[in-house]
Amino acid sequence: MLSAFVSAFRTPDLRRKILFTLGLILLYRVGASLPSPGVNYHSVRHCIDIINGGNDAGIYQLINLFSGGALLQLSVFAIGIMPYITASIIIQLLTVVIPRFEELRKEGQSGQNKMTQYTRYLAVALAVLQATGLVALAARGQLLRGCPDNILSDQSIFAMIIIVLVMTAGAALVMWFGEQITERGVGNGMSLLIFAGIAARLPSQGKSILDSRGGLIFGAVIVAALVVVVGVIFVEQGQRRIPVQYAKRVVGRKMYGGSSTYLPLKVNQAGVIPVIFASSLLYLPNLVSQLTQASAGAKSSWWQKIIQEYLVNPGNPVYVAIYFALIVFFTYFYVAITFNPEERADEMKKFGGFIPGYRPGKPTADYLTRVLSRITLPGSIYLGAVAVLPNLFLHIGGNGGAASQLPFGGTSILIVVSVGLDTVKQIESQLMNRNYEGFLK
C-alpha cells in the first residue's frame, strides 16, 4: 500500500489532485475553528463543556458531529454543508413531483448543471435561515439548555446581521469547497468534508472516554468500533453480479461483441447518503421548534413539547425508530433516482447485450427491478442497524456519556469507512489507468 502511495505521488496530475484535496480540507478545518465576529469565545467554551458533560445534547451533538464541532462554536463555517445537503434532498424530492425537473435530469450534463444551480440557490437561502435561527437562539441563551445568554458580545441588530452574513458566506464557501474537490480533486467533496469533521474530533472524544470511563470501557469501545469497521467493510464490498452476454455483430468490416461480462449491483447501492439525509432531516423539526419558541417568547406548545421529547434525544426509542425508518426510506429513494433499470435494459439492448434467460427490453428491466429491490432491502436494514444500534445500547445502559460516545457510534464509523473506501477506490482506479499497482488487492 505504501508503494501505491509512492506511485500516486510520483504521478504529477494525481499528485496535484491529492494535494488540492488536502489543501481544501485544511482550509475547511481552519474555518471551522475560526470564531465569527462578535462571538464571546469563553461563553462558547462553557456551552461546549455543558454538552460534553451533560445528557441533553440530543440532536445538536449529531449535527455538531457533521460540522466537525463548528456548529456550537459559532465559527465561520458553523452552518457547514447542512444547507447544501437539505437543498439536495428537496431538489431530488421535487424531481419526482415537478415534470420540469424530471426533464432536466434526462437532458444530460446541461440539465444536471441547471439542477445544480437550483440547488445552490436553495442552499444559500437555507443557510440564511439557519444562520438567523442559530444567532437568534444564541442571543436569547436558548442555543442549548444551560448555555449562557452572553454568547454574543454585541446583540445589536447590525452586529447580528454581520454574524448571519459571515455564516452564510461560510456556508457558500464550504459548498464551493465540496464542488471543487469533486471536480478537481479526489473523491466526493461533500462526503470528504464530513469525513474530515468526524475524523478531527475522534482523538479528543477518545481521550474524553478514557478520562471519564476508564481504560476498560475505552478498550471495549475501541474493540466494538473495530468490529463495526470490519462489518461495514465486508458489506460495502458485497455485490450481486448479474451475468450479461453480448451477441456478435458486424460493423463495417469488423466484428464486435461475443463477450461475457457482468453487471455489479452493490448490496449498499446508496452508500452513506441515506444516513446523511436522514440526520439532516431530523434536525429540521427541532430547529423550527426552537425558532418558533424564541420568536414567541412564550411557553412551549404541545407540538414543541412532542419534538423536544421524541425528536431531540438520540437515546429515545421513538427517535431511534424514526431515524431507522428515514434511513430505509432514503435508501430506496436514492437507489430509485440513481439506478434506472429501464435505462440499463435499453443500453444493453442497444449494444446487443442480454441477460441469459431473459429477453431484451421490458423483461430485462423487470428482472433488474426485482433483483434491485431484493438487494436494497438488506442494504437499507444494514444501514439503519449500524446507525441506530449504538443509540439503543445507550438507551439500555442509560444516557450517561451519550454525548462523548456518539463520535464512536455507528453513524460516524459508517461515514468514515464508506467515504474512505470510496476515496481509495477512486485513487486506485486512476492508478490502474496508469498501469500502477492499486491499493486494494
URURTA-V503006 format. One record per residue. RES is the residue in three letters. OMEGA is omega in whole degrees, 0 to 359 (999 if undefined). Layout:
# URURTA-V503006
res={RES	RES}
omega={OMEGA	OMEGA}
This chain:
# URURTA-V503006
res={MET	LEU	SER	ALA	PHE	VAL	SER	ALA	PHE	ARG	THR	PRO	ASP	LEU	ARG	ARG	LYS	ILE	LEU	PHE	THR	LEU	GLY	LEU	ILE	LEU	LEU	TYR	ARG	VAL	GLY	ALA	SER	LEU	PRO	SER	PRO	GLY	VAL	ASN	TYR	HIS	SER	VAL	ARG	HIS	CYS	ILE	ASP	ILE	ILE	ASN	GLY	GLY	ASN	ASP	ALA	GLY	ILE	TYR	GLN	LEU	ILE	ASN	LEU	PHE	SER	GLY	GLY	ALA	LEU	LEU	GLN	LEU	SER	VAL	PHE	ALA	ILE	GLY	ILE	MET	PRO	TYR	ILE	THR	ALA	SER	ILE	ILE	ILE	GLN	LEU	LEU	THR	VAL	VAL	ILE	PRO	ARG	PHE	GLU	GLU	LEU	ARG	LYS	GLU	GLY	GLN	SER	GLY	GLN	ASN	LYS	MET	THR	GLN	TYR	THR	ARG	TYR	LEU	ALA	VAL	ALA	LEU	ALA	VAL	LEU	GLN	ALA	THR	GLY	LEU	VAL	ALA	LEU	ALA	ALA	ARG	GLY	GLN	LEU	LEU	ARG	GLY	CYS	PRO	ASP	ASN	ILE	LEU	SER	ASP	GLN	SER	ILE	PHE	ALA	MET	ILE	ILE	ILE	VAL	LEU	VAL	MET	THR	ALA	GLY	ALA	ALA	LEU	VAL	MET	TRP	PHE	GLY	GLU	GLN	ILE	THR	GLU	ARG	GLY	VAL	GLY	ASN	GLY	MET	SER	LEU	LEU	ILE	PHE	ALA	GLY	ILE	ALA	ALA	ARG	LEU	PRO	SER	GLN	GLY	LYS	SER	ILE	LEU	ASP	SER	ARG	GLY	GLY	LEU	ILE	PHE	GLY	ALA	VAL	ILE	VAL	ALA	ALA	LEU	VAL	VAL	VAL	VAL	GLY	VAL	ILE	PHE	VAL	GLU	GLN	GLY	GLN	ARG	ARG	ILE	PRO	VAL	GLN	TYR	ALA	LYS	ARG	VAL	VAL	GLY	ARG	LYS	MET	TYR	GLY	GLY	SER	SER	THR	TYR	LEU	PRO	LEU	LYS	VAL	ASN	GLN	ALA	GLY	VAL	ILE	PRO	VAL	ILE	PHE	ALA	SER	SER	LEU	LEU	TYR	LEU	PRO	ASN	LEU	VAL	SER	GLN	LEU	THR	GLN	ALA	SER	ALA	GLY	ALA	LYS	SER	SER	TRP	TRP	GLN	LYS	ILE	ILE	GLN	GLU	TYR	LEU	VAL	ASN	PRO	GLY	ASN	PRO	VAL	TYR	VAL	ALA	ILE	TYR	PHE	ALA	LEU	ILE	VAL	PHE	PHE	THR	TYR	PHE	TYR	VAL	ALA	ILE	THR	PHE	ASN	PRO	GLU	GLU	ARG	ALA	ASP	GLU	MET	LYS	LYS	PHE	GLY	GLY	PHE	ILE	PRO	GLY	TYR	ARG	PRO	GLY	LYS	PRO	THR	ALA	ASP	TYR	LEU	THR	ARG	VAL	LEU	SER	ARG	ILE	THR	LEU	PRO	GLY	SER	ILE	TYR	LEU	GLY	ALA	VAL	ALA	VAL	LEU	PRO	ASN	LEU	PHE	LEU	HIS	ILE	GLY	GLY	ASN	GLY	GLY	ALA	ALA	SER	GLN	LEU	PRO	PHE	GLY	GLY	THR	SER	ILE	LEU	ILE	VAL	VAL	SER	VAL	GLY	LEU	ASP	THR	VAL	LYS	GLN	ILE	GLU	SER	GLN	LEU	MET	ASN	ARG	ASN	TYR	GLU	GLY	PHE	LEU	LYS}
omega={178	178	177	176	178	179	180	182	176	178	188	184	178	177	178	179	181	180	177	178	179	179	179	177	177	177	178	180	176	178	180	179	181	183	176	180	178	180	178	187	182	177	177	179	177	179	180	177	177	180	183	182	184	182	187	180	173	185	179	181	180	179	176	176	180	180	179	181	184	186	184	172	182	182	180	179	183	181	176	184	182	177	180	178	179	178	178	177	183	181	180	175	179	178	180	187	186	181	181	179	177	177	179	180	181	182	179	186	180	177	178	177	179	178	177	177	176	180	179	180	180	179	178	178	178	177	177	180	182	178	177	178	181	179	179	178	179	180	181	181	182	178	174	182	179	179	179	181	179	178	178	181	180	183	175	182	182	181	180	176	178	181	179	179	180	180	178	177	177	177	178	179	177	177	178	176	182	180	179	178	180	185	189	181	181	177	177	188	182	180	179	177	175	177	181	179	180	182	181	183	183	180	181	179	175	177	179	178	180	182	187	186	178	184	182	179	179	177	178	179	179	179	179	179	179	177	179	179	179	179	180	179	181	182	182	180	183	180	174	182	180	182	179	177	179	180	178	178	183	176	185	179	183	179	180	175	183	182	178	178	179	177	183	174	182	176	175	184	185	181	183	183	180	179	179	179	182	180	181	180	178	181	187	180	179	179	178	179	181	179	180	180	180	181	182	180	183	179	182	176	184	182	175	177	178	179	181	184	190	186	182	185	180	178	180	181	179	176	181	181	180	179	180	181	179	179	178	180	183	175	179	182	183	177	182	183	180	180	180	181	180	178	178	179	178	178	179	179	181	183	176	180	178	176	182	179	181	180	177	178	185	177	177	178	179	178	178	178	181	179	182	179	179	178	183	181	177	177	179	178	177	179	181	182	180	183	188	182	176	178	177	178	178	180	180	182	185	184	181	179	182	182	183	184	185	179	176	181	186	182	182	179	180	181	183	183	182	180	178	179	181	180	179	179	178	177	180	180	178	176	180	177	180	176	174	177	185	180	186	183	999}
